[in-house]
Amino acid sequence: MTRIEFTKNICQLITEMIQQGEKPIIDFVKRSAEEQKRLYEAGLSKCDGVINVSAHQLGKAMDIYFVENGILVAPKAGFQYWHNRWCDLGGDPMICWDKGHWEG
């Protein structure tokens, strides 16, 4: 998936989420190599940002979280539901240890 296709498809996904009553928020869209390395060193990513480049660095990943009354919650339809929908749009399957991560 190109960066343009990723942008179009992730916008479609977020629109569908909102239309179905979810309250998604966007986080960590584009990362620098320095930010990726910091996350790797903190144990929050398996990509070091240099040898193993993250899809976030390429602009083809986004973290999406869900809120209710200012508190992070699981989506009403469930993470698996939304990741299945993301796969329908051409995205990659859910990473079990990082359910808020959406990559294409």
C-alpha positions as CSV (number, residue, x, y, z in Angstrom):
1,M,0.0,0.0,0.0
2,T,1.4,3.4,-0.9
3,R,1.3,6.3,1.5
4,I,-1.5,7.9,-0.4
5,E,-3.5,4.7,-0.4
6,F,-2.8,4.4,3.3
7,T,-4.1,7.9,4.0
8,K,-7.3,7.3,2.0
9,N,-8.0,3.9,3.6
10,I,-7.3,5.0,7.1
11,C,-9.6,8.0,6.6
12,Q,-12.3,5.7,5.4
13,L,-11.8,3.4,8.5
14,I,-12.0,6.3,10.9
15,T,-15.1,7.7,9.2
16,E,-16.8,4.3,9.5
17,M,-15.7,4.1,13.2
18,I,-17.4,7.5,13.9
19,Q,-20.5,6.6,11.9
20,Q,-20.9,3.4,14.0
21,G,-20.6,5.4,17.3
22,E,-17.0,4.9,18.2
23,K,-14.9,7.8,19.4
24,P,-11.4,7.3,17.9
25,I,-8.4,9.5,18.5
26,I,-5.3,9.5,16.4
27,D,-1.8,9.2,17.8
28,F,1.7,8.5,16.4
29,V,1.3,8.9,12.7
30,K,4.7,9.9,11.4
31,R,7.9,9.3,13.4
32,S,11.4,10.5,13.0
33,A,14.3,8.0,13.2
34,E,15.2,9.6,16.6
35,E,11.7,9.1,18.0
36,Q,11.6,5.5,16.7
37,K,14.9,4.8,18.3
38,R,13.7,6.2,21.6
39,L,10.6,4.0,21.6
40,Y,12.8,1.0,20.7
41,E,15.2,1.7,23.6
42,A,12.2,2.0,25.9
43,G,11.0,-1.4,24.9
44,L,7.9,0.0,23.2
45,S,8.7,-1.0,19.7
46,K,10.5,-3.9,17.9
47,C,11.8,-1.5,15.2
48,D,15.0,0.3,16.0
49,G,14.4,3.0,13.4
50,V,17.7,2.4,11.5
51,I,18.2,-1.3,10.6
52,N,14.5,-2.2,11.2
53,V,12.5,0.8,10.0
54,S,9.0,1.3,11.3
55,A,6.0,1.8,9.0
56,H,5.4,4.9,11.1
57,Q,8.7,6.3,9.7
58,L,7.4,5.7,6.2
59,G,4.0,7.4,6.9
60,K,2.1,4.1,6.5
61,A,1.1,3.4,10.1
62,M,-1.1,5.1,12.7
63,D,-2.1,4.4,16.2
64,I,-5.8,4.8,16.9
65,Y,-7.2,4.7,20.4
66,F,-10.8,5.1,21.6
67,V,-12.1,7.3,24.4
68,E,-15.3,7.6,26.5
69,N,-15.6,10.4,28.9
70,G,-11.9,11.2,28.6
71,I,-10.8,7.7,29.4
72,L,-9.1,5.2,27.0
73,V,-11.4,2.2,26.4
74,A,-11.7,-0.7,24.0
75,P,-13.8,0.1,20.9
76,K,-17.5,-0.9,21.3
77,A,-17.3,-3.2,18.3
78,G,-14.0,-4.7,19.5
79,F,-10.4,-4.4,18.2
80,Q,-10.7,-7.5,16.1
81,Y,-13.8,-6.2,14.4
82,W,-12.0,-3.0,13.3
83,H,-8.9,-4.8,12.4
84,N,-10.9,-7.2,10.2
85,R,-12.4,-4.1,8.5
86,W,-9.0,-2.6,8.1
87,C,-7.9,-5.9,6.4
88,D,-10.9,-5.5,4.1
89,L,-9.5,-2.1,3.1
90,G,-6.1,-3.6,2.3
91,G,-4.4,-3.1,5.7
92,D,-2.3,-5.5,7.7
93,P,-3.7,-7.8,10.4
94,M,-3.8,-6.8,14.1
95,I,-0.6,-7.2,16.1
96,C,-1.8,-8.9,19.3
97,W,0.6,-7.0,21.6
98,D,-0.2,-3.6,19.9
99,K,-4.0,-3.6,19.2
100,G,-4.0,0.2,18.7
101,H,-1.6,0.0,15.8
102,W,-2.9,0.1,12.2
103,E,-0.5,-0.5,9.3
104,G,-0.8,-0.8,5.6
